[in-house]
Amino acid sequence: MTVTTNVDRTIDARGMPCPGPLMSLIGAIREGWVGEVVEVLSSDDGSKTDIPAWVAKARHDLVDVVEEDGFTRFVVQKAR
Amino acid sequence: MDDSQETLSLVLFSGTDDKLNAAAVLAVGAAAMERKVDILLQYWALDAFRADRVLKDHGVAPEAGPEGAAMVQRHGGQHWSETFRQARDIGVVAIHACSLSMEMLGLDREDLDPMVDDVEGVAAFMAEATGPLTFI
């Protein structure tokens, strides 16, 4: 079964070095509304550990992590 | 802010761009993870925070050598001052200028970048630094 989540906002942070993609995500989540789904595309390997760690700490929801060709897609829902 | 977590106490001594960048990345990471960050600027790190010098080329640590310096240059990324600003924006980050270093460098509060909060003696800094210190 495929679960499709409607993405409200996409941030293309490919090419940005660490901690750029995480900072972009934090900024977007802060500006967003509760329930908003934000997707970040990152080619930085650090994001693979940093984004899940931050999402857990900040108590939002990591909806999906998808490995694409040369980058990772992180889908995050603002929970509070 | 999660008060159960230890404050990250950073003492910055070195004023080269690579070390300041490494320190800024630590600060922003800690701030993102809801840790308080307390920074004391001494010697050449303080000199690098002079309002008229923040954006100038501060070189890299001697161990980089010419090849390392070229690598840092190529990698680019945002300036450390911008990373410190981000850390302050997302978390609780205080930046203090060491009073002794201020005196040694002949600086006044107005000479420093506005992101420096205040001038503080080492005892006042230590009163806040209840956990381990990171010296860069």
Backbone of each chain as ProteinMPNN parsed JSONL, in Angstrom:
{"seq_chain_A": "MTVTTNVDRTIDARGMPCPGPLMSLIGAIREGWVGEVVEVLSSDDGSKTDIPAWVAKARHDLVDVVEEDGFTRFVVQKAR", "coords_chain_A": {"N_chain_A": [[0.844, -1.192, 0.0], [0.518, 2.18, -0.814], [1.216, 5.118, 0.828], [0.154, 8.265, 0.391], [1.232, 11.505, 0.929], [0.165, 14.753, 1.07], [2.209, 17.274, 0.071], [2.842, 20.415, 1.351], [4.759, 22.307, 1.063], [7.863, 22.672, -0.559], [11.309, 22.479, -0.021], [14.165, 23.076, -1.673], [17.142, 22.106, -0.895], [19.369, 21.128, -1.999], [22.828, 20.777, -2.567], [23.479, 22.568, -0.652], [25.734, 23.007, 2.059], [26.185, 21.236, 5.213], [25.241, 23.021, 8.159], [23.084, 23.741, 6.538], [20.689, 22.626, 5.132], [19.17, 21.656, 7.339], [18.814, 24.026, 8.774], [17.233, 25.445, 6.989], [14.951, 23.878, 7.034], [14.164, 24.168, 9.731], [13.563, 26.887, 9.757], [11.389, 26.94, 7.962], [9.503, 25.322, 9.255], [9.067, 26.798, 11.525], [7.811, 29.042, 10.489], [5.544, 27.923, 9.477], [2.197, 26.372, 9.583], [0.421, 24.444, 12.075], [0.249, 21.095, 11.269], [1.007, 21.447, 8.699], [2.769, 20.151, 5.9], [6.063, 19.745, 5.174], [8.597, 19.443, 2.824], [11.954, 18.542, 2.43], [14.694, 18.646, 0.311], [17.803, 17.224, 0.262], [21.279, 17.043, -0.357], [23.251, 16.678, 1.335], [25.124, 14.615, 3.404], [25.101, 14.75, 6.163], [22.56, 15.524, 6.824], [21.082, 13.199, 6.95], [21.358, 12.168, 9.465], [20.978, 14.407, 11.033], [18.504, 15.716, 10.451], [16.412, 13.781, 11.135], [17.087, 13.634, 13.906], [16.648, 16.243, 14.83], [13.924, 16.589, 14.251], [12.749, 14.715, 15.941], [13.55, 15.714, 18.427], [12.377, 18.244, 18.437], [9.82, 17.49, 18.411], [8.163, 17.03, 16.135], [6.676, 15.423, 13.24], [8.262, 12.895, 11.448], [7.483, 12.087, 8.448], [8.256, 10.738, 6.172], [11.2, 9.336, 4.68], [13.011, 9.418, 1.874], [15.234, 7.893, -0.276], [16.7, 9.309, -2.988], [18.086, 9.74, -6.296], [21.144, 10.656, -5.649], [20.38, 12.426, -3.695], [18.439, 13.062, -0.687], [15.057, 12.842, 0.314], [13.191, 14.405, 2.654], [10.3, 14.21, 4.491], [8.333, 16.145, 6.456], [6.059, 16.746, 9.072], [4.564, 19.471, 10.628], [3.944, 19.452, 14.01], [3.149, 20.856, 16.213]], "CA_chain_A": [[0.0, 0.0, 0.0], [1.282, 3.421, -0.848], [0.604, 6.227, 1.546], [0.558, 9.533, -0.22], [1.04, 12.665, 1.784], [0.204, 15.994, 0.3], [3.262, 18.176, 0.525], [2.407, 21.801, 1.229], [5.874, 23.19, 0.729], [9.105, 21.953, -0.848], [12.534, 23.275, 0.064], [15.253, 22.41, -2.387], [18.397, 22.499, -0.247], [20.451, 20.35, -2.609], [24.028, 21.578, -2.79], [23.812, 23.338, 0.558], [26.487, 22.193, 3.019], [25.71, 21.127, 6.594], [23.888, 22.586, 8.542], [22.135, 24.528, 5.752], [19.356, 22.038, 4.93], [18.446, 21.624, 8.619], [18.415, 25.397, 9.107], [16.113, 25.791, 6.102], [13.778, 23.163, 7.539], [13.752, 24.806, 10.988], [12.924, 28.154, 9.397], [10.092, 26.673, 7.32], [8.589, 24.783, 10.271], [8.707, 27.911, 12.413], [6.866, 29.929, 9.783], [4.381, 27.188, 8.991], [1.048, 26.149, 10.476], [0.359, 23.082, 12.615], [-0.334, 20.19, 10.286], [1.644, 21.667, 7.394], [3.764, 19.144, 5.523], [7.197, 20.383, 4.509], [9.529, 18.471, 2.253], [13.289, 19.109, 2.202], [15.587, 17.827, -0.51], [19.169, 17.514, 0.699], [22.34, 16.158, -0.859], [24.261, 16.66, 2.387], [25.011, 13.371, 4.18], [24.819, 15.069, 7.565], [21.107, 15.64, 6.992], [20.495, 11.883, 7.228], [21.298, 12.0, 10.918], [20.564, 15.644, 11.712], [17.082, 16.053, 10.297], [15.608, 12.95, 12.052], [17.375, 13.977, 15.308], [15.973, 17.496, 15.168], [12.461, 16.392, 14.187], [12.375, 14.012, 17.178], [13.768, 16.624, 19.545], [11.403, 19.343, 18.37], [8.523, 16.808, 18.513], [7.328, 17.053, 14.941], [6.579, 14.063, 12.709], [9.006, 12.557, 10.244], [6.489, 11.288, 7.717], [8.91, 9.865, 5.203], [12.57, 9.608, 4.238], [13.129, 8.691, 0.61], [16.52, 8.015, -0.968], [16.566, 9.523, -4.433], [19.371, 9.633, -6.967], [22.064, 11.73, -5.283], [19.87, 13.263, -2.604], [17.414, 12.442, 0.151], [13.835, 13.631, 0.459], [12.659, 14.275, 4.016], [8.949, 14.776, 4.574], [8.131, 16.46, 7.87], [4.797, 17.432, 9.375], [4.615, 20.308, 11.829], [3.0, 18.805, 14.931], [2.741, 21.715, 17.342]], "C_chain_A": [[0.881, 1.244, 0.0], [0.529, 4.513, -0.104], [1.077, 7.515, 0.882], [0.245, 10.683, 0.737], [1.108, 13.881, 0.893], [1.259, 16.915, 0.888], [2.805, 19.608, 0.288], [3.53, 22.697, 0.724], [7.125, 22.358, 0.487], [10.282, 22.914, -0.746], [13.628, 22.488, -0.64], [16.576, 22.907, -1.816], [19.567, 21.697, -0.815], [21.633, 21.26, -2.911], [24.409, 22.403, -1.58], [24.609, 22.459, 1.511], [25.808, 22.205, 4.398], [26.068, 22.408, 7.349], [22.789, 23.314, 7.763], [20.751, 23.902, 5.586], [18.527, 21.993, 6.228], [17.947, 23.022, 8.988], [17.219, 25.842, 8.256], [14.83, 25.133, 6.592], [13.253, 23.837, 8.812], [13.012, 26.109, 10.685], [11.519, 27.933, 8.837], [9.071, 26.187, 8.349], [8.145, 25.91, 11.211], [7.654, 28.824, 11.797], [5.531, 29.253, 9.504], [3.261, 27.055, 10.008], [1.07, 24.693, 10.951], [-0.384, 22.199, 11.623], [0.285, 20.347, 8.911], [2.717, 20.597, 7.136], [4.849, 19.818, 4.671], [8.149, 19.29, 4.031], [10.864, 19.177, 2.008], [14.076, 18.134, 1.345], [17.014, 18.208, -0.131], [20.152, 16.517, 0.117], [23.465, 16.061, 0.174], [24.059, 15.423, 3.259], [24.655, 13.616, 5.64], [23.321, 15.145, 7.844], [20.47, 14.313, 7.401], [20.423, 11.598, 8.722], [20.657, 13.219, 11.573], [19.073, 15.927, 11.617], [16.205, 15.132, 11.166], [15.837, 13.306, 13.527], [16.639, 15.244, 15.717], [14.449, 17.322, 15.214], [11.972, 15.709, 15.467], [12.466, 14.96, 18.367], [12.695, 17.71, 19.591], [9.962, 18.811, 18.372], [7.59, 17.13, 17.343], [7.292, 15.623, 14.397], [7.403, 13.907, 11.436], [8.13, 11.577, 9.471], [7.173, 10.292, 6.794], [10.349, 10.315, 4.942], [12.771, 8.766, 2.987], [14.49, 8.957, -0.018], [16.261, 8.192, -2.452], [17.959, 9.413, -5.038], [20.233, 10.846, -6.611], [21.551, 12.683, -4.213], [18.827, 12.499, -1.799], [16.256, 13.412, 0.302], [13.29, 13.37, 1.864], [11.291, 14.948, 4.057], [8.594, 14.916, 6.055], [6.795, 17.17, 8.046], [4.934, 18.194, 10.686], [3.525, 19.828, 12.792], [2.516, 19.72, 16.048], [3.122, 23.151, 17.075]], "O_chain_A": [[1.865, 1.327, 0.734], [-0.64, 4.787, -0.377], [2.275, 7.798, 0.83], [-0.859, 10.799, 1.269], [2.008, 14.014, 0.063], [1.198, 17.283, 2.061], [2.427, 19.975, -0.825], [3.295, 23.702, 0.053], [7.413, 21.436, 1.251], [10.261, 24.011, -1.304], [13.967, 21.373, -0.242], [17.071, 23.97, -2.188], [20.624, 21.599, -0.191], [21.471, 22.361, -3.436], [25.537, 22.888, -1.486], [24.238, 21.312, 1.759], [24.978, 23.064, 4.697], [27.197, 22.866, 7.169], [21.682, 23.485, 8.273], [19.744, 24.554, 5.862], [17.326, 22.263, 6.209], [16.819, 23.19, 9.449], [16.315, 26.524, 8.74], [13.759, 25.741, 6.572], [12.049, 24.051, 8.957], [11.972, 26.398, 11.276], [10.58, 28.646, 9.191], [7.91, 26.595, 8.316], [6.99, 25.961, 11.634], [6.744, 29.308, 12.47], [4.513, 29.92, 9.317], [3.351, 27.549, 11.132], [1.663, 23.826, 10.308], [-1.496, 22.514, 11.197], [0.114, 19.486, 8.048], [3.461, 20.204, 8.035], [4.58, 20.376, 3.607], [8.453, 18.343, 4.757], [10.901, 20.273, 1.449], [14.117, 16.936, 1.628], [17.388, 19.379, -0.198], [19.903, 15.311, 0.095], [24.499, 15.443, -0.078], [22.971, 15.199, 3.79], [23.992, 12.796, 6.274], [22.871, 14.866, 8.955], [19.459, 14.289, 8.102], [19.539, 10.878, 9.186], [19.898, 13.096, 12.534], [18.451, 16.334, 12.599], [15.332, 15.633, 11.874], [14.894, 13.284, 14.318], [16.075, 15.32, 16.808], [13.779, 17.845, 16.105], [10.927, 16.065, 16.012], [11.57, 15.002, 19.21], [12.176, 18.045, 20.656], [9.007, 19.587, 18.339], [6.415, 17.45, 17.523], [7.823, 14.709, 15.028], [7.264, 14.673, 10.482], [8.051, 10.394, 9.803], [6.73, 9.153, 6.65], [10.665, 11.504, 4.98], [12.707, 7.538, 3.042], [14.856, 10.107, -0.263], [15.671, 7.324, -3.096], [18.907, 9.031, -4.351], [20.08, 11.922, -7.19], [22.231, 13.649, -3.868], [18.392, 11.417, -2.193], [16.439, 14.625, 0.403], [12.967, 12.233, 2.208], [11.153, 16.118, 3.699], [8.561, 13.936, 6.799], [6.443, 18.069, 7.283], [5.357, 17.649, 11.706], [2.344, 19.8, 12.446], [1.566, 19.384, 16.754], [2.864, 24.023, 17.904]]}, "seq_chain_B": "MDDSQETLSLVLFSGTDDKLNAAAVLAVGAAAMERKVDILLQYWALDAFRADRVLKDHGVAPEAGPEGAAMVQRHGGQHWSETFRQARDIGVVAIHACSLSMEMLGLDREDLDPMVDDVEGVAAFMAEATGPLTFI", "coords_chain_B": {"N_chain_B": [[12.944, 25.485, 24.995], [15.056, 23.093, 26.481], [15.516, 22.49, 29.666], [16.671, 20.431, 30.991], [18.911, 19.715, 29.765], [22.456, 19.974, 29.478], [24.203, 23.089, 29.344], [25.958, 24.226, 26.476], [29.133, 25.179, 26.76], [31.293, 27.285, 25.304], [34.58, 28.24, 24.746], [36.145, 30.519, 22.853], [39.166, 30.97, 21.343], [40.844, 31.012, 19.141], [41.219, 32.812, 16.082], [40.943, 32.172, 13.417], [39.302, 31.583, 10.268], [38.495, 28.923, 9.754], [38.401, 27.663, 12.282], [36.595, 29.297, 13.626], [34.395, 28.837, 12.088], [33.974, 26.103, 12.573], [33.322, 26.245, 15.283], [30.999, 27.777, 15.138], [29.282, 26.049, 13.827], [29.032, 24.016, 15.725], [27.717, 25.498, 17.687], [25.3, 26.198, 16.431], [24.205, 23.712, 15.996], [23.848, 22.758, 18.609], [22.046, 24.667, 19.508], [19.884, 24.102, 17.839], [19.183, 21.638, 18.849], [18.046, 22.348, 21.162], [19.702, 23.064, 23.268], [21.135, 25.287, 25.602], [23.509, 27.807, 24.766], [26.6, 29.108, 25.593], [28.993, 31.482, 25.088], [32.367, 32.459, 25.254], [34.522, 34.953, 24.207], [37.882, 35.155, 23.498], [41.13, 36.63, 23.078], [42.212, 36.129, 19.821], [39.911, 35.278, 18.688], [38.116, 37.084, 19.717], [39.121, 39.384, 18.536], [38.42, 38.832, 15.9], [35.726, 39.293, 15.978], [35.43, 41.974, 15.835], [33.611, 44.734, 14.742], [34.411, 45.932, 12.326], [35.941, 44.002, 11.186], [34.838, 41.517, 10.909], [34.036, 40.323, 8.453], [36.371, 40.123, 7.048], [39.221, 38.382, 5.565], [40.285, 35.839, 7.578], [42.091, 33.849, 7.434], [43.355, 30.427, 7.804], [43.838, 27.723, 10.195], [47.237, 26.909, 11.104], [47.835, 24.187, 10.717], [46.432, 23.46, 8.499], [47.862, 23.964, 6.169], [48.968, 24.806, 2.775], [47.427, 23.265, 0.99], [45.212, 22.445, 2.495], [44.149, 24.933, 3.083], [43.317, 25.733, 0.563], [41.358, 23.847, 0.136], [39.437, 24.517, 2.066], [38.716, 26.998, 1.1], [37.612, 26.27, -1.382], [35.407, 24.768, -0.579], [33.635, 26.556, 0.438], [30.474, 27.633, 1.46], [28.378, 29.12, 4.034], [29.25, 32.205, 5.707], [30.907, 32.203, 8.909], [29.919, 34.101, 10.699], [27.31, 34.464, 9.959], [26.3, 31.954, 10.544], [26.531, 31.938, 13.342], [24.671, 33.943, 13.822], [22.346, 32.685, 12.982], [22.225, 30.659, 14.891], [21.675, 32.163, 17.138], [19.227, 33.061, 16.439], [17.585, 30.789, 16.389], [17.835, 29.644, 18.888], [18.83, 29.745, 22.396], [21.372, 31.654, 22.816], [24.237, 33.023, 24.052], [26.703, 35.485, 23.651], [29.717, 36.432, 24.872], [32.207, 38.918, 25.496], [35.505, 38.575, 26.564], [36.665, 40.318, 29.32], [39.331, 40.826, 29.96], [40.682, 40.285, 27.554], [39.538, 42.262, 26.005], [40.657, 44.524, 27.103], [43.359, 44.052, 26.608], [43.392, 44.148, 23.8], [42.64, 46.694, 23.455], [39.957, 47.492, 23.127], [36.586, 48.805, 22.848], [33.168, 48.33, 23.801], [31.629, 49.268, 21.67], [33.196, 48.753, 19.513], [32.738, 46.213, 18.748], [31.002, 43.573, 16.943], [27.426, 43.718, 16.723], [26.266, 41.295, 17.519], [27.582, 40.373, 19.713], [26.882, 40.046, 23.065], [27.656, 41.167, 25.57], [30.291, 42.417, 27.775], [32.316, 40.435, 29.738], [33.702, 39.172, 32.768], [35.957, 36.456, 33.529], [35.179, 34.97, 35.732], [32.445, 35.411, 35.991], [31.59, 34.186, 33.661], [32.317, 31.542, 34.244], [30.613, 31.036, 36.334], [28.244, 30.503, 35.093], [28.935, 28.357, 33.522], [28.436, 25.363, 34.161], [28.897, 22.785, 33.352], [31.193, 20.787, 31.327], [33.881, 22.521, 29.6], [34.364, 23.67, 26.285], [37.1, 24.28, 24.367], [38.258, 26.262, 21.841]], "CA_chain_B": [[14.276, 25.167, 25.544], [15.028, 21.936, 27.37], [16.401, 22.835, 30.78], [17.318, 19.242, 31.543], [20.153, 19.483, 29.037], [23.572, 20.809, 29.866], [24.592, 24.196, 28.482], [27.223, 24.076, 25.748], [29.998, 26.319, 27.074], [32.383, 27.336, 24.324], [35.548, 29.324, 24.865], [36.8, 30.67, 21.556], [40.459, 31.637, 21.447], [41.421, 31.147, 17.792], [40.498, 33.747, 15.223], [40.977, 31.827, 11.992], [37.959, 31.323, 9.75], [38.108, 27.51, 9.868], [38.045, 27.353, 13.675], [35.364, 30.017, 13.95], [33.319, 28.14, 11.396], [33.716, 24.864, 13.319], [32.644, 26.639, 16.524], [29.657, 28.241, 14.786], [28.484, 24.866, 13.495], [28.702, 23.401, 17.02], [26.745, 26.355, 18.372], [23.983, 26.133, 15.776], [23.707, 22.351, 16.228], [23.379, 22.706, 19.992], [20.848, 25.505, 19.587], [18.805, 23.362, 17.184], [18.786, 20.552, 19.736], [17.468, 22.986, 22.34], [20.656, 23.288, 24.357], [21.622, 26.651, 25.745], [24.903, 27.952, 24.352], [27.231, 30.251, 26.228], [30.274, 31.601, 24.385], [33.289, 33.503, 25.707], [35.502, 35.273, 23.162], [39.161, 35.629, 23.999], [42.236, 36.855, 22.151], [42.059, 36.344, 18.374], [38.482, 35.112, 18.37], [37.5, 38.379, 20.021], [39.58, 40.295, 17.482], [37.649, 38.535, 14.685], [34.362, 39.805, 16.163], [35.385, 43.436, 15.707], [32.607, 45.056, 13.721], [35.028, 46.274, 11.042], [36.806, 42.924, 10.703], [34.131, 40.227, 10.876], [33.978, 39.713, 7.127], [37.649, 40.065, 6.337], [39.805, 37.045, 5.505], [41.033, 35.557, 8.803], [42.987, 32.733, 7.195], [42.992, 29.148, 8.413], [44.804, 27.246, 11.174], [48.491, 26.529, 10.436], [47.886, 22.768, 10.328], [45.766, 23.279, 7.206], [48.835, 24.012, 5.08], [48.396, 25.435, 1.572], [46.386, 22.416, 0.387], [44.035, 22.542, 3.356], [43.59, 26.275, 2.921], [42.633, 25.741, -0.731], [40.154, 23.023, 0.304], [38.465, 25.324, 2.816], [38.297, 28.028, 0.146], [36.755, 25.643, -2.403], [34.182, 24.255, 0.016], [32.704, 27.694, 0.532], [29.5, 27.598, 2.551], [28.105, 30.46, 4.526], [30.233, 32.77, 6.633], [30.655, 31.807, 10.301], [29.129, 35.103, 11.43], [25.919, 34.182, 9.608], [25.927, 30.744, 11.292], [26.292, 32.365, 14.729], [23.407, 34.693, 13.843], [21.279, 31.676, 12.904], [22.159, 29.985, 16.194], [20.992, 33.089, 18.048], [17.85, 33.183, 15.984], [16.776, 29.591, 16.679], [17.996, 29.126, 20.241], [19.268, 30.671, 23.438], [22.817, 31.698, 22.61], [24.819, 34.269, 24.553], [28.098, 35.667, 23.252], [30.36, 37.386, 25.77], [33.599, 39.278, 25.233], [36.305, 38.474, 27.781], [37.085, 41.682, 29.673], [40.791, 40.909, 29.913], [41.073, 40.391, 26.143], [39.095, 43.595, 25.561], [41.663, 45.458, 27.592], [44.597, 43.782, 25.89], [43.257, 44.596, 22.404], [42.271, 48.114, 23.469], [38.639, 47.597, 22.482], [35.386, 49.201, 23.576], [31.96, 47.595, 23.419], [31.158, 49.764, 20.365], [34.056, 48.232, 18.443], [32.387, 44.818, 18.462], [29.784, 43.274, 16.191], [26.269, 43.752, 17.63], [25.824, 39.99, 18.045], [28.213, 40.164, 21.026], [25.897, 40.557, 24.027], [28.214, 41.984, 26.652], [31.67, 42.162, 28.196], [32.166, 39.676, 30.964], [34.914, 38.616, 33.352], [35.989, 34.997, 33.433], [34.459, 34.376, 36.869], [31.017, 35.456, 35.651], [31.377, 33.129, 32.658], [32.424, 30.253, 34.932], [29.442, 30.857, 37.188], [27.219, 29.916, 34.229], [29.453, 27.133, 32.884], [28.443, 24.319, 35.197], [29.376, 21.533, 32.757], [32.524, 20.895, 30.74], [34.159, 23.617, 28.683], [34.992, 23.324, 25.011], [38.045, 25.357, 24.061], [38.622, 26.175, 20.422]], "C_chain_B": [[14.178, 24.06, 26.585], [16.029, 22.16, 28.506], [17.122, 21.626, 31.377], [18.663, 19.004, 30.852], [21.221, 20.479, 29.447], [23.824, 21.924, 28.839], [25.873, 23.828, 27.737], [28.036, 25.34, 26.024], [31.209, 26.284, 26.157], [33.296, 28.514, 24.645], [36.281, 29.396, 23.537], [38.04, 31.536, 21.721], [40.98, 31.977, 20.052], [40.563, 32.025, 16.893], [40.579, 33.411, 13.756], [39.584, 31.394, 11.541], [37.533, 29.862, 9.904], [37.665, 27.169, 11.29], [36.765, 28.067, 14.089], [34.169, 29.353, 13.281], [32.952, 26.852, 12.123], [32.936, 25.18, 14.597], [31.2, 27.055, 16.241], [28.733, 27.068, 14.477], [28.097, 24.114, 14.776], [27.597, 24.188, 17.716], [25.359, 26.203, 17.752], [23.364, 24.746, 15.972], [23.135, 22.221, 17.631], [22.091, 23.503, 20.139], [19.651, 24.786, 18.967], [18.279, 22.256, 18.096], [18.37, 21.075, 21.114], [18.402, 23.039, 23.54], [21.01, 24.761, 24.411], [23.086, 26.7, 25.348], [25.451, 29.245, 24.961], [28.659, 30.345, 25.672], [31.101, 32.734, 24.981], [34.345, 33.709, 24.633], [36.771, 35.815, 23.798], [40.131, 35.844, 22.837], [41.781, 37.037, 20.698], [40.641, 36.087, 17.915], [37.76, 36.432, 18.632], [37.859, 39.393, 18.932], [38.762, 40.111, 16.194], [36.215, 39.054, 14.771], [34.311, 41.328, 16.167], [34.497, 43.768, 14.518], [33.235, 45.3, 12.349], [35.877, 45.14, 10.467], [36.108, 41.594, 10.511], [34.272, 39.557, 9.512], [35.315, 39.667, 6.391], [38.194, 38.636, 6.361], [40.664, 36.827, 6.754], [41.973, 34.367, 8.65], [42.489, 31.456, 7.836], [44.106, 28.733, 9.37], [46.067, 26.76, 10.466], [48.512, 25.071, 9.972], [47.208, 22.495, 8.985], [46.802, 23.184, 6.08], [48.178, 24.611, 3.85], [47.267, 24.612, 0.943], [45.085, 22.502, 1.164], [43.343, 23.881, 3.188], [42.782, 26.356, 1.629], [41.326, 24.95, -0.639], [39.05, 23.807, 1.003], [37.856, 26.372, 1.89], [37.293, 27.466, -0.855], [35.402, 25.253, -1.838], [33.143, 25.36, 0.18], [31.768, 27.574, 1.72], [29.316, 28.988, 3.114], [29.141, 30.905, 5.551], [29.88, 32.403, 8.078], [29.793, 32.809, 11.055], [27.634, 34.892, 11.182], [25.42, 32.954, 10.382], [25.691, 31.075, 12.766], [24.966, 33.118, 14.833], [22.215, 33.736, 13.806], [21.1, 30.983, 14.244], [21.395, 30.861, 17.177], [19.521, 33.204, 17.704], [17.001, 31.986, 16.423], [16.871, 29.144, 18.125], [18.365, 30.199, 21.239], [20.795, 30.645, 23.435], [23.333, 33.05, 23.094], [26.285, 34.326, 24.133], [28.698, 36.787, 24.102], [31.786, 37.668, 25.306], [34.35, 39.239, 26.562], [36.892, 39.86, 28.106], [38.601, 41.858, 29.595], [41.292, 41.064, 28.473], [40.668, 41.742, 25.562], [40.163, 44.633, 25.892], [42.963, 45.303, 26.797], [44.551, 44.33, 24.457], [42.862, 46.074, 22.318], [40.916, 48.368, 22.838], [37.576, 48.125, 23.432], [34.232, 48.375, 23.04], [31.505, 47.974, 22.007], [32.011, 49.249, 19.209], [33.607, 46.848, 17.976], [31.112, 44.694, 17.641], [28.601, 43.234, 17.165], [25.824, 42.384, 18.154], [26.542, 39.623, 19.349], [27.315, 40.832, 22.063], [26.496, 41.521, 25.035], [29.687, 41.653, 26.877], [31.572, 41.538, 29.576], [33.533, 39.221, 31.46], [34.832, 37.102, 33.339], [35.211, 34.339, 34.583], [32.955, 34.343, 36.591], [30.69, 34.377, 34.632], [31.365, 31.766, 33.331], [31.209, 29.982, 35.82], [28.299, 30.203, 36.408], [27.633, 28.55, 33.7], [29.557, 26.016, 33.912], [28.963, 22.986, 34.65], [30.778, 21.7, 32.211], [32.655, 22.085, 29.781], [34.752, 23.069, 27.399], [35.827, 24.523, 24.606], [38.512, 25.216, 22.617], [39.545, 27.346, 20.068]], "O_chain_B": [[13.316, 24.095, 27.464], [17.239, 22.032, 28.317], [18.058, 21.773, 32.163], [19.459, 18.183, 31.306], [20.947, 21.647, 29.724], [23.678, 21.723, 27.633], [26.766, 23.195, 28.301], [27.677, 26.431, 25.58], [32.037, 25.375, 26.225], [32.835, 29.645, 24.797], [36.958, 28.448, 23.141], [37.969, 32.677, 22.176], [41.485, 33.074, 19.81], [39.334, 31.978, 16.946], [40.312, 34.27, 12.915], [38.788, 30.9, 12.34], [36.361, 29.58, 10.154], [36.67, 26.47, 11.482], [35.945, 27.508, 14.817], [33.072, 29.313, 13.838], [31.772, 26.536, 12.277], [31.999, 24.463, 14.95], [30.291, 26.728, 17.004], [27.551, 27.088, 14.82], [26.971, 23.632, 14.898], [26.659, 23.61, 18.264], [24.363, 26.092, 18.467], [22.147, 24.618, 16.098], [22.065, 21.643, 17.821], [21.157, 23.068, 20.813], [18.541, 24.848, 19.495], [17.081, 21.972, 18.114], [18.349, 20.333, 22.096], [17.955, 23.058, 24.687], [21.166, 25.407, 23.375], [23.824, 25.74, 25.568], [24.848, 30.313, 24.857], [29.435, 29.395, 25.778], [30.595, 33.837, 25.188], [34.989, 32.755, 24.196], [36.744, 36.8, 24.536], [39.952, 35.293, 21.751], [41.057, 37.981, 20.383], [40.208, 36.604, 16.885], [36.897, 36.841, 17.856], [37.01, 40.156, 18.471], [38.451, 41.075, 15.493], [35.561, 39.236, 13.745], [33.27, 41.914, 16.467], [34.609, 43.176, 13.444], [32.663, 44.922, 11.327], [36.466, 45.285, 9.395], [36.706, 40.644, 10.008], [34.589, 38.371, 9.425], [35.382, 39.222, 5.245], [37.686, 37.784, 7.091], [41.648, 37.535, 6.968], [42.582, 33.926, 9.625], [41.37, 31.389, 8.342], [45.189, 29.318, 9.36], [45.987, 26.253, 9.347], [49.131, 24.751, 8.958], [47.389, 21.427, 8.4], [46.629, 22.404, 5.143], [46.98, 24.896, 3.858], [46.29, 25.161, 0.433], [44.003, 22.615, 0.588], [42.115, 23.963, 3.153], [41.711, 26.961, 1.59], [40.32, 25.319, -1.246], [37.889, 23.772, 0.596], [36.647, 26.601, 1.894], [36.269, 28.084, -1.144], [34.377, 25.381, -2.507], [31.939, 25.127, 0.075], [32.215, 27.429, 2.858], [30.011, 29.924, 2.722], [29.816, 30.086, 6.175], [28.705, 32.304, 8.431], [29.026, 32.432, 11.942], [26.805, 35.109, 12.066], [24.27, 32.912, 10.82], [24.758, 30.553, 13.376], [24.226, 32.957, 15.804], [21.215, 33.937, 14.495], [19.976, 30.745, 14.687], [20.573, 30.371, 17.952], [18.678, 33.417, 18.576], [15.836, 32.149, 16.787], [16.055, 28.331, 18.559], [18.235, 31.394, 20.975], [21.42, 29.735, 23.98], [22.912, 34.096, 22.6], [27.013, 33.34, 24.245], [28.249, 37.932, 24.056], [32.477, 36.787, 24.796], [33.893, 39.796, 27.56], [37.534, 40.485, 27.262], [39.09, 42.92, 29.207], [42.195, 41.854, 28.197], [41.376, 42.299, 24.724], [40.513, 45.487, 25.078], [43.576, 46.284, 26.376], [45.526, 44.896, 23.963], [42.765, 46.631, 21.225], [40.737, 49.339, 22.101], [37.646, 47.929, 24.646], [34.316, 47.793, 21.958], [31.054, 47.121, 21.242], [31.59, 49.305, 18.053], [34.046, 46.369, 16.93], [30.261, 45.584, 17.641], [28.745, 42.773, 18.298], [25.08, 42.316, 19.133], [26.153, 38.666, 20.018], [27.017, 42.022, 21.965], [25.917, 42.569, 25.322], [30.245, 40.744, 26.263], [30.862, 42.024, 30.457], [34.419, 38.919, 30.661], [33.755, 36.534, 33.158], [34.649, 33.258, 34.407], [32.277, 33.368, 36.916], [29.647, 33.728, 34.717], [30.513, 30.929, 33.033], [30.828, 28.83, 36.028], [27.495, 29.456, 36.966], [26.787, 27.688, 33.458], [30.627, 25.758, 34.463], [29.422, 22.146, 35.423], [31.482, 22.641, 32.579], [31.668, 22.578, 29.234], [35.541, 22.125, 27.418], [35.324, 25.642, 24.514], [39.08, 24.197, 22.223], [39.974, 27.468, 18.92]]}, "name": "protein", "num_of_chains": 2, "seq": "MTVTTNVDRTIDARGMPCPGPLMSLIGAIREGWVGEVVEVLSSDDGSKTDIPAWVAKARHDLVDVVEEDGFTRFVVQKARMDDSQETLSLVLFSGTDDKLNAAAVLAVGAAAMERKVDILLQYWALDAFRADRVLKDHGVAPEAGPEGAAMVQRHGGQHWSETFRQARDIGVVAIHACSLSMEMLGLDREDLDPMVDDVEGVAAFMAEATGPLTFI"}
